[in-house]
């Protein structure tokens, strides 16, 4: 099973990505994860099939 969370609107929604990529360091030996200070923002990517799920014209999905 999969899940897709999206936002739909009657007005255009802009694509958004964090200003930079963050390196993730996973150390299995000592069970630690370091995310490089990431702010944990989501990406908003155009959802082209929004009309299949709602009567709204525009959409973005969260990643």
C-alpha positions as CSV (number, residue, x, y, z in Angstrom):
1,X,0.0,0.0,0.0
2,X,1.2,3.5,-0.7
3,X,0.1,7.0,0.5
4,X,0.2,10.3,-1.4
5,X,-0.5,13.5,0.5
6,X,-1.4,16.4,-1.7
7,X,-2.7,20.0,-1.5
8,X,-5.3,21.1,-4.1
9,X,-6.4,24.6,-5.0
10,X,-8.3,26.7,-7.6
11,X,-5.2,28.8,-7.9
12,X,-1.7,27.9,-9.2
13,X,0.6,26.5,-6.5
14,X,4.3,26.9,-6.8
15,X,6.9,24.2,-6.6
16,X,9.2,24.4,-3.5
17,X,12.4,22.8,-2.5
18,X,14.7,23.5,0.4
19,X,17.6,25.9,-0.5
20,X,20.3,23.2,-0.1
21,X,20.7,19.5,0.3
22,X,21.8,18.1,3.7
23,X,24.1,15.1,4.0
24,X,22.8,12.3,6.3
25,X,25.3,10.2,8.2
26,X,23.9,6.9,9.6
27,X,26.3,5.0,11.9
28,X,24.9,1.5,12.4
29,X,27.7,0.5,14.8
30,X,26.7,3.0,17.5
31,X,23.1,3.6,16.4
32,X,23.3,7.3,15.6
33,X,22.0,9.4,12.8
34,X,23.3,12.9,12.0
35,X,21.3,15.0,9.5
36,X,23.8,17.9,9.1
37,X,21.4,20.4,10.7
38,X,18.6,19.8,8.2
39,X,15.5,21.9,8.8
40,X,13.3,19.0,7.8
41,X,11.4,20.9,5.2
42,X,9.1,19.1,2.8
43,X,9.4,19.4,-1.0
44,X,6.2,20.6,-2.8
45,X,6.1,19.0,-6.3
46,X,3.4,19.6,-8.9
47,X,0.7,16.9,-8.8
48,X,-0.5,16.6,-12.3
49,X,-3.2,14.1,-11.7
50,X,-5.1,16.2,-9.1
51,X,-8.3,16.3,-11.3
52,X,-8.6,12.5,-10.9
53,X,-9.2,13.0,-7.1
54,X,-10.9,16.4,-6.7
55,X,-12.6,19.2,-8.7
56,X,-9.7,21.6,-8.1
57,X,-7.5,22.5,-11.0
58,X,-4.0,22.7,-9.4
59,X,-2.2,20.5,-6.9
60,X,1.2,19.8,-5.3
61,X,2.2,16.7,-3.3
62,X,4.4,16.5,-0.3
63,X,7.7,14.7,-0.4
